[in-house]
């Protein structure tokens, strides 16, 4: 007999944990894990940066603790195949540690919780998608404590209710969604490689000064140190066009009635897709407030192309010819901006401080050569990002329909073999 969605039982997350100690647990309390515990290498610590929206799990931007410290924090250890949830800050984040992980164990931070799933009851990848669904994220936000930084606790996660289809149906749903995610992740890897290649060329030419014909050009003093003759030390405000005056926020409630094809950008990501656009072209977005700096103290940047809308939490700039927008992007990718940030509770990069950021401006001939070298990489990069937007949009439409049972998949004949979680 076919199991319909109306017959799916509701179970608590606590009922889905593996029958072993510390299967469902939060991060270490207070002083048990502090920045002075970090070491150059060892056991990685999972933080919010490792649970990005465009990936199941990121193995970049880790900090580490010693094996001895990880043993001391044994209840807070996580392992390949575990789910990790954000407890405070960006609620609704969830990550799935890959089984083919380069590390055999991790430590979760004070802001995370982890779940080892009982595989006889639930498919871990199905639960990952369940907790990514917009309705689930909304439920989590509704349960959060709003005093101070929004947060939930282990008790809330433990008692959170999941509508659980039969295990074979879970695996079909997981297999369908995993296919989309695999395509997105493959494109994301290619995007990262293209960016790294462009960054490598940038550093070779404009940091190490090994550009074409460099042996014939002498270095002269400047405010940025020795630079090639006929190059100039300038500021971002002088070599860019700023479009902040055109930004316009659209509330979350308004966006629900304005669904459409155009990305709606915030400080660090695309928040939504709406029915109109403000900008059309190639732009560099620099986070203005909130999440304005990476773990490496670089600015939070987005390259936006085509038609899009942007709110007032991100600066909108273009390069002023002959300086290209792509050149400015690579310059800022390589710059520590911690000295340009104001505000403790709410970090901010003001337009005044943004304009002060130093920029090395090469000669026109070198800029032209550089743009021609990296042009194809950025064209392909934009194409891959657009493909990911389409894939993500399709996946976002499909996800709630599958998780709710609105789309019945119980009779689909597809391969649901184990995925490389």
ABEGO torsion letter per residue (X at the ends): XBBBAAABBBBBAAAABBBBBGABBBBBBEAABBAAABBABEBBBBBAAABBAABABBABGBBBBBAAAAAAAAAABBBBGBBBBBABEBBGBBBBBBAABABABBBBBAABBBBBBBAAABBAAAAAAAAABAAAAAAAAAABBABEBBBBBAAAAAABBBBBBBAAAAAAAAAAAAAAAAAAAAAAAAAAAAAAAAAAAAAAAAAAGBBBGAAABBBBBBAAEBBBBGBBBBBAAAABBBAAAABBBBBAAAAAAABBABBBBBAABBABBBABBABBEBBBBBBABEBABBAAGBBBBBBBBEBBBBBAABBBBBBBOABBAAAAAAAAAABBAAAABBEAABBBBBAAAAAABBBBBBBAAAAAAAAAAAAAAAAAAAAAAAAAAAAAAAAAAAAAAAAAGABBAAABBBBABBBBX
